[in-house]
Amino acid sequence: MKVRVTGILVQNDTILLLNQDVESLRSWSLPGGTVEEGETLEQALVREMREETGLEVSIGDFLYICDNISEQKHVIHLTFIVSPIGGTLGEIVHGLDTNVIHEVAFIPVSQLKAHGFSDRFQQLVKEGFPHRGSYPGSKSAIGL
């Protein structure tokens, strides 16, 4: 089983996303990654955000935990609100991520569906994740 952390940064009706080569049908994704041996969830998310976006962040509210289970693997995803406290957007650390990052950008929440996200996920972002701290079950339950 693998544990991943992701960060959601929403500002002025936009959300921070990565355009990268991933294993799904959409190329845009939330920044984050695998928790490494000996790291806390906070340390992993701060590291991943810095490596993938160039931003230094502080960790806010816990939003949700969900499962992504396939025949090959079981991944637990934990997602938090993050706030920028420094760094420079786009100054990513190349070569550390297994998936090439092509772009880091704030995308209007209203355009999430055009970037491969579901109506359900777009609605949750618009509503500010009304069931924060919940376990919706499968990753598909939140529209991812």
C-alpha positions in Angstrom: 0.0 0.0 0.0 1.2 3.5 -0.9 0.3 6.8 0.8 0.0 10.0 -1.3 -0.6 13.6 -0.2 -2.1 16.3 -2.4 -2.6 20.0 -1.8 -5.4 22.2 -2.9 -4.6 25.9 -3.3 -7.6 28.0 -4.3 -7.2 31.7 -4.9 -9.6 34.2 -6.6 -11.8 31.4 -8.0 -8.7 29.6 -9.5 -7.1 26.3 -8.4 -3.4 25.4 -8.7 -2.9 22.5 -11.1 0.0 20.6 -12.8 0.0 19.6 -16.5 2.0 16.5 -16.5 2.3 13.0 -18.0 0.1 10.9 -15.7 -1.5 7.5 -15.9 -5.1 8.8 -16.4 -7.1 10.2 -19.2 -6.5 13.8 -18.0 -3.1 15.5 -18.1 -4.0 18.1 -15.4 -3.7 17.0 -11.7 -3.4 18.2 -8.2 0.1 18.8 -6.9 1.4 16.2 -4.5 3.0 12.8 -4.3 4.2 9.8 -2.3 5.0 10.0 1.4 8.6 8.8 1.8 9.9 6.6 4.6 10.4 8.7 7.7 8.4 11.7 6.6 5.3 13.1 8.3 2.3 13.9 6.1 3.1 17.6 6.5 6.8 17.2 5.5 5.8 15.2 2.5 3.3 17.7 1.2 5.5 20.7 1.9 8.3 18.9 -0.1 6.1 17.9 -2.9 4.6 21.3 -3.3 8.0 22.9 -3.4 9.4 20.4 -5.9 6.3 20.4 -8.2 5.2 24.0 -8.1 8.1 26.1 -6.7 5.9 27.3 -3.8 6.6 27.1 -0.1 3.3 26.3 1.6 1.7 25.9 5.0 -0.8 23.1 5.6 -4.4 24.0 6.4 -7.5 22.0 6.8 -7.7 18.3 6.1 -10.2 17.8 3.3 -10.6 14.1 2.6 -9.0 10.6 2.6 -9.9 8.2 -0.2 -8.8 4.9 -1.7 -7.6 4.2 -5.2 -7.6 0.4 -5.6 -6.7 -1.5 -8.7 -5.4 -5.0 -9.4 -1.8 -3.8 -9.2 -1.9 -1.4 -6.3 -3.7 0.2 -3.4 -3.1 3.9 -2.9 -4.5 6.0 0.0 -4.9 9.7 -0.9 -5.0 12.4 1.8 -5.7 15.9 0.6 -5.3 19.2 2.5 -5.9 22.9 1.8 -2.5 24.7 1.5 -1.6 28.4 1.6 1.4 29.9 -0.1 4.0 31.4 2.2 6.9 31.9 -0.2 8.7 30.6 -3.3 8.2 31.3 -6.9 5.4 29.7 -9.0 6.9 27.5 -11.7 10.4 27.1 -10.3 10.0 23.3 -10.2 12.7 20.8 -9.4 13.2 18.9 -12.6 14.1 15.2 -12.5 12.6 14.3 -9.1 9.1 13.6 -10.3 8.4 10.3 -12.2 5.9 12.2 -14.4 7.3 15.1 -16.4 5.7 18.4 -15.4 4.9 20.6 -18.5 3.2 23.5 -16.8 2.1 24.8 -13.3 -0.8 27.1 -13.5 -3.8 28.6 -11.7 -6.8 27.4 -13.6 -10.3 29.0 -13.2 -12.5 26.6 -11.1 -15.2 27.1 -13.8 -12.8 25.5 -16.3 -12.0 22.3 -14.3 -14.2 20.2 -16.5 -12.4 21.4 -19.6 -9.2 20.3 -18.0 -10.4 16.7 -17.5 -12.0 17.0 -14.0 -15.5 15.8 -13.3 -18.6 17.9 -12.5 -18.6 16.4 -9.0 -15.0 17.6 -8.3 -15.7 21.0 -9.8 -18.7 21.4 -7.5 -16.8 20.3 -4.4 -14.1 22.9 -5.1 -16.8 25.6 -5.7 -18.5 24.7 -2.4 -15.2 24.6 -0.5 -15.4 20.9 0.3 -18.5 21.0 2.6 -17.7 17.6 4.1 -14.1 18.3 5.1 -12.4 15.6 7.0 -14.5 12.9 5.6 -13.9 9.5 4.1 -15.9 9.3 0.9 -14.5 5.8 0.1 -13.2 5.4 -3.5 -11.4 8.3 -5.2 -14.2 8.2 -7.8 -16.7 9.3 -5.0 -15.1 12.8 -5.2 -15.0 12.8 -8.9 -11.4 11.9 -9.5 
